[in-house]
Each structure stands twice: as structure tokens, then as C-alpha cells.
């Protein structure tokens, strides 16, 4: 027992000692982890400090002149003339002295942009940390940590785009902000910011904005107007009171609430200011005549292009930009869209987009992306990909690839019939009818849906269509930007107006694609020149381009004569996007009203390509639909602009390349075949073929050219009173499956048979004509004929024959008299006839029996000879 007790005590002591050792191990491990974290933190800090110092050392000098003013960016047209200035230094910026800025505006700006403005040193670690925590909580970047000082540095020395927000730029921005705070007072910094910030509509600075939006001097603005101005810099295009008054008002109210939170205004003041409608105080700019509105759409394309190619922002200023702008064409296009002088639009709400492209270079000479807009940087439908191009996609995705990859002819057969997509959905044509056999040309000109779907899905294939579109600069035809192609894309897809004009330009110039561009060169403030041009790339064979163009020329003459311009070669395609049944209900129409959602017309001459779109901004709002007459307006717009730009220049018609041949074919023959001898005149058509693919075989649908039958021979048995007529069997080609039909006429009786002999009982007597012709299908040969003389039959007497005696004469010895004839000459001897009887052609056919007049002149001995067999 004692031993057991001692053992238990020992175990108890050991158990008590064990945890102490474990705790020590854990404490040691924790210290190591903490030390590692500390060392890592120090390393990161040292590395970060070093990196910050490195980046800061490369920062530009803080130049006060750049803070106060920046030279504007100049936009030059294709002639080198300045047509617009853009940026903080342009005519759209009036500097306001710091002491002229009302305190309520300063309070509004600091409340919404930088509440700790008067406390930080240029950067605000607390604000940065708060913004970081807020972004983590919301799962994205919802707040920024930049102070007003940092924003001023960014506006003056760096870009404002998201792509420009690199770690290096952020470090430089922070360092320069700290330096600036040491050199300038808070009031000066705030004043510079208020004078420099972009306020939308090509307006810079809040002093200029007060005049532009409210028609007031900055010192005269009210609290609600100050809050409106303070809220706009975050997103000046979105918080544009002309475009989005509701959203602008909501943003203003947020500013007013923050002003209450910071204690600069009371709740009563907030409530009074919030009750004011933003739209009530706005100045009307609808009658402004400066270039800003006229060039707005074109400028948007320029700004995007400059940034994409150089990383520079036009609105920052200091750039000289040489463009391809044709100012006369741009002005005329603006007038077409915004006045009633050229086109009578149904109302002011309907929108349009038009792009003018030089087919030989891809240069964009004019663009308009909307109409009846009073604000700048308004929605630009010319570069949008949210609207379907409808049937104008057919030449690009269906017909051109079918010629390019499958060598189809403009006369190739395509059947318009009931059709089901691979996914089981059915397809209808615009008229709910099916036309049956069509040529490729007919199907395209009449814009039949079924043939287009067959070409894409059954002949060209999705992969080839995708490859062809890519060569035309079209990477996506889906509204969501995905790169898929669906079977239904044979008749519709989402492509921008600009891209459509550029794609069709490749048809005009013989198959070369030029990426559409507005900017020739950019000259930076330091004099560095960046030049741009498009060399072009082969998108299709010249045969494809010419054959598509030739078919699309018929669209203008047959389907869109409104767009025709006398003396100007043109090719074009129409497009109409219909509503769904659900959408028809929303717009207040029915399927029988023949209304549409979108109307397109894309056409080109030997010099220019023009894409025109028309539709409503809100396509499902009641009354927002295009009538049949409205849809023609795209053709009027096209014609007016094309007529204008084509004046005074040469417009030669397209020349057929050597890779294309013309050939006459039988319409609807498949594969294309030459007309047969009996092909009706209306089915003899001349179409275009890729060289080497023109038809070589002759169509047999309406019969082939056949020779007259040969070997016609007649034998009469006087005893049996039976006439036997034989002839050579007509030989067809080995591949021919049809059976020849013979038509033989004896006297006045005709017989149609398939054998090459016929026996006629009791034939007509006397001098009769026998004619023969052969038919194969619908083709009939020339006739072969002979003349025979048939005597009355011999009547037999039922008497016992006398013993054979020497007949008194040769005539009495005859027991059978046969009349025969062949197509060989009857004047030749019997031996000569036997030699020729093996093969007799129609050309050798002659009468083997003289005419009745000749018979009367012959001596009796000759007449007797005629009754013997000739062969």
C-alpha cells in the first residue's frame, strides 16, 4: 500500500511539472512569431520608405505656374486650323481670386471632398486608413483617400484616369502635396483647386461653371447652387444637371447633409436648399452656336483615341492634336441632324448617329452621336455597341465569307424555305413568306433572313465567320462584349456605328481594312511629336470585295432608290431591328403596325463610307417607335451627307479585278451551269464568279442540243398490209439517266414511243410522208423525214395453186411487193444504198420515192423499179 501511495504521489508531482514545461515552449514560440512579425514589419517599412524615396526623387518639380494655369489642348482640323480649345487653359475657364470665392462654397467643397483639409499636411493618414477600411467593408473601392491638395497636384501634373493611378504616381503625388503645403497657404490651395477642377461640358473651374450653369457670378450663388457645384467634380459627366437632373439633385443633397454634419450649416438651411429643384435654375444652351456642341461627338472620339494611344488626357491641356476632321462636313452633318432644313424627324426625342470615313485611309472625317442635345460630352451613339445593326450585318458575316471561303457566285442557288436554327428555334422572313429558289444576289438584295442563316450555319461556319469579322476589326458582336457568335447572329449583332462604316469601307477599296481613326499626330508641351497612321491590312480578296459591292449596288437601285445620287456609284445595305411582342406592348404598338426599334443604312461610294443609325434613347418607352416612313430617314440622311462630300471630286465606278469573271448561267442551276439551248430567255442571267469557278457544264433542265435521228427506214409488206418503220437508237451521254422519247408521224397519224421501231397495220396508201424526231426532257431534235409509196394490199384467192410454169412476164412472178425507203438518196444504185445503210445521218436524208410530179414523168420501167426494196 505504501509503495502504491508513493507511486501515486510521484505521478501527481510529475503531472504538475509537465504543464510548466509546455507553457514555456509556447511562450518561446509566441515570442519568435512576434519578433518575426516585427522584423517583417520593419523590413516592409524600410523597403516601403526606400521605394517611396525612390519614387519621390523622380517626381516633377512643383511649378506654381502649372498650378495656376495650363495651356489648353488645341484641336486642329485636317487643314491645320484650330477649331476648338480644350482644357483648363481654354476660353472656358475664368479665374476667380481667392478672396472672391464665397465661404459657403469653400465649406461645401471641404465638407464633401476633404473634411480634415485644414488639419492635414497635404496627405491625411487618418483619411487614407478610413477609406481603406470602408473599401474593405464594401468589398471594393468605394472611397478615395486623396486630399484636396493631392487632387490639385493630380490635376496639374498627372492624369485622372484609373489606369494612371499607379503606386509610383501615388507616391509622387503624396510627396508633391507635402511640399506644396509647405509653400502655399490652405486658402491658396483651395482657391487653385476651385479654379482648376473640371465641371463638365468643357467647363473648367467653379467660377466658369457658375456662369455656364446658373448665369451668375460665383459670388452671387445660393447655398443650393454651391452644393450642386461642390458635388459635380466627383463625376462631372454623370452629375450633369442637363442630362441627369435627378442624380445631380441627389448628389447636391448629399453635400448639404455633410455640411450639416460638419456644422457649417443648420438643418433648417439644409431643408430649404434641398427643396429647390436643380433644373429650375439652369441656363438654356440650346441656341449656342460655338463649335463645342458641333464637335462634341467628334471630340469624344479624339479624347478616347489620344488616351488609348499615348496615355495623355486631352482635358489636362498642353497638347496640339492634328485630326482628320473635315469641318465643313461636320458642320453640315450637325445641321442635318439638328434642323428641319434637310430631314423632317418625327420629334426631338429620336436620336441618330452618323460616321463618315475615308475608304482609302480609314480617316474619320465627321461624326455625330446624338441630336438635340444641349450638354457637352453627351451620350455618343456613334461609338456605342448596345444597339443591334440588324440586317446590315449580313454582308459581313454571311455573304462575304461565303464568297471568300466557299467561292460562291453571285448567282449561286440558295433556297428560301422554312428553316430551324440548330437550337430548334424557327426563323421567319420580314414578310412571313418564303420565296423558294433564289440567287445569292436576290437573297441579299431582298434581305431574306433564311438564306442568310443558311449561309452562316450551313455553308460558312461559325469559325470562318469569326475569322472574317476579326480581319475587319470586329472582335465582338454581342452587347455584353463577349466574343461568341450565335446562329442567330446571321441576321443581327451589336457593332458600333463607327466600326460599321470602317468595315464597309473595306468593300469599297478592294478588301483592305483600315482601323478608323481621328488623330494624325499629338504634339506635347515639350515639342515632342507623336504621329499616327493606319497602314491597313488585307481583310478579304479583291474578288470578294468586288462581288459584294456589285450585289449591294442593286440594293440602292431596287430597295433604296431614295438614297440614289445621279452619277455617283454607290453600294449599300439597309437594316431594321424589330420589337419583340413584349416590347411592342411597352411602346403601345402591335405586330400589325409595322413599326421598328432601330433603322440602319450603311453605304459607300468609291471615296467615302457612311453609316447611319436612328432610334430612340429609351427604346421601350411608350410611343418610342419608328414607323415605316420614319425608317426611310436614315436613307435621306445618308444621301444628303454623301451628296455634300462627293461634290467636286472624281467618283469613278469600281473596276472589275482580274480575279473576277462574268459568265452567263441558267438561273437557279445548282451548281451554276451554262444555259441549255432551250433555257428560257428570262432564266439566262449574267453573274460574277471567282476566276476559275465559272460554269463549264451545260444545263439540261430545259433540254440539251440534240441531233436529228438517223437510219430512218420503212418497209411495207403488201401481203400482210403492214408497214414497219425502224431507225437508229439515239445515244445519250453515259451519265444521262433520262430515256429518249420518239415521235413518229406516218401520214397524218403520230405516235410517241420509246423503242426505235414501230409496226403499223393497214397504213395509209399512196405517196405518204414519214417524219421522226427525238425528245430528251424538254428538248426536241430537228425532224428526219422520208417519202414512201404504199400500194393497195394483194387480195388472196382460195384456189389450188397450179403447177409452177414459166411466168409470162416478170411482173406476174412477183408474190410480194415491198415499198421501202431510207434517208439515203433514191437515185443511187441498190449496192450503194446497202453500203450506206449502216449509218445514215439526218443531213444525208433524202426522199427515196420521187414526188408525184416526177413519177408522172418517169417511164413505166422506172416506176416498176421503184416498187423493189431500196435497202
HELIX and SHEET records of a PDB file:
HELIX    1   1 UNK A    2  UNK A   57  1                                  56    
HELIX    2   2 UNK A   64  UNK A   68  1                                   5    
HELIX    3   3 UNK A   98  UNK A  100  5                                   3    
HELIX    4   4 UNK A  103  UNK A  113  1                                  11    
HELIX    5   5 UNK A  125  UNK A  138  1                                  14    
HELIX    6   6 UNK A  148  UNK A  157  1                                  10    
HELIX    7   7 UNK A  162  UNK A  164  5                                   3    
HELIX    8   8 UNK A  167  UNK A  183  1                                  17    
HELIX    9   9 UNK A  186  UNK A  196  1                                  11    
HELIX   10  10 UNK A  206  UNK A  209  1                                   4    
HELIX   11  11 UNK A  210  UNK A  214  3                                   5    
HELIX   12  12 UNK A  218  UNK A  220  5                                   3    
HELIX   13  13 UNK A  223  UNK A  232  1                                  10    
HELIX   14  14 UNK A  245  UNK A  261  1                                  17    
HELIX   15  15 UNK A  267  UNK A  274  1                                   8    
HELIX   16  16 UNK A  278  UNK A  281  5                                   4    
HELIX   17  17 UNK A  291  UNK A  294  1                                   4    
HELIX   18  18 UNK A  296  UNK A  310  1                                  15    
HELIX   19  19 UNK A  314  UNK A  316  5                                   3    
HELIX   20  20 UNK A  327  UNK A  338  1                                  12    
HELIX   21  21 UNK A  381  UNK A  383  5                                   3    
HELIX   22  22 UNK A  390  UNK A  393  5                                   4    
HELIX   23  23 UNK A  394  UNK A  394  1                                   1    
HELIX   24  24 UNK A  395  UNK A  399  3                                   5    
HELIX   25  25 UNK A  400  UNK A  406  1                                   7    
HELIX   26  26 UNK A  440  UNK A  445  1                                   6    
HELIX   27  27 UNK A  449  UNK A  454  1                                   6    
HELIX   28  28 UNK A  455  UNK A  460  3                                   6    
HELIX   29  29 UNK A  462  UNK A  471  1                                  10    
HELIX   30  30 UNK A  487  UNK A  490  5                                   4    
HELIX   31  31 UNK A  497  UNK A  508  1                                  12    
HELIX   32  32 UNK A  542  UNK A  554  1                                  13    
HELIX   33  33 UNK A  555  UNK A  559  3                                   5    
HELIX   34  34 UNK A  561  UNK A  563  5                                   3    
HELIX   35  35 UNK A  581  UNK A  587  1                                   7    
HELIX   36  36 UNK A  591  UNK A  593  5                                   3    
HELIX   37  37 UNK A  628  UNK A  631  1                                   4    
HELIX   38  38 UNK A  633  UNK A  645  1                                  13    
HELIX   39  39 UNK A  681  UNK A  683  5                                   3    
HELIX   40  40 UNK A  830  UNK A  836  1                                   7    
HELIX   41  41 UNK A  842  UNK A  844  5                                   3    
HELIX   42  42 UNK A  852  UNK A  857  1                                   6    
HELIX   43  43 UNK A  860  UNK A  866  1                                   7    
SHEET    1   A 5 UNK A  82  UNK A  86  0                                        
SHEET    2   A 5 UNK A  73  UNK A  76 -1                                        
SHEET    3   A 5 UNK A 320  UNK A 323  1                                        
SHEET    4   A 5 UNK A 519  UNK A 523 -1                                        
SHEET    5   A 5 UNK A 529  UNK A 531 -1                                        
SHEET    1   B 5 UNK A 364  UNK A 368  0                                        
SHEET    2   B 5 UNK A 350  UNK A 358 -1                                        
SHEET    3   B 5 UNK A 608  UNK A 616 -1                                        
SHEET    4   B 5 UNK A 598  UNK A 604 -1                                        
SHEET    5   B 5 UNK A 571  UNK A 577 -1                                        
SHEET    1   C 2 UNK A 413  UNK A 416  0                                        
SHEET    2   C 2 UNK A 436  UNK A 439 -1                                        
SHEET    1   D 2 UNK A 419  UNK A 420  0                                        
SHEET    2   D 2 UNK A 426  UNK A 427 -1                                        
SHEET    1   E 2 UNK A 512  UNK A 513  0                                        
SHEET    2   E 2 UNK A 537  UNK A 538 -1                                        
SHEET    1   F 2 UNK A 660  UNK A 666  0                                        
SHEET    2   F 2 UNK A 684  UNK A 690 -1                                        
SHEET    1   G 4 UNK A 757  UNK A 761  0                                        
SHEET    2   G 4 UNK A 722  UNK A 726 -1                                        
SHEET    3   G 4 UNK A 713  UNK A 717 -1                                        
SHEET    4   G 4 UNK A 818  UNK A 822 -1                                        
SHEET    1   H 4 UNK A 749  UNK A 753  0                                        
SHEET    2   H 4 UNK A 741  UNK A 746 -1                                        
SHEET    3   H 4 UNK A 766  UNK A 776 -1                                        
SHEET    4   H 4 UNK A 779  UNK A 780 -1                                        
SHEET    1   I 4 UNK A 749  UNK A 753  0                                        
SHEET    2   I 4 UNK A 741  UNK A 746 -1                                        
SHEET    3   I 4 UNK A 766  UNK A 776 -1                                        
SHEET    4   I 4 UNK A 784  UNK A 790 -1                                        
END                                                                             
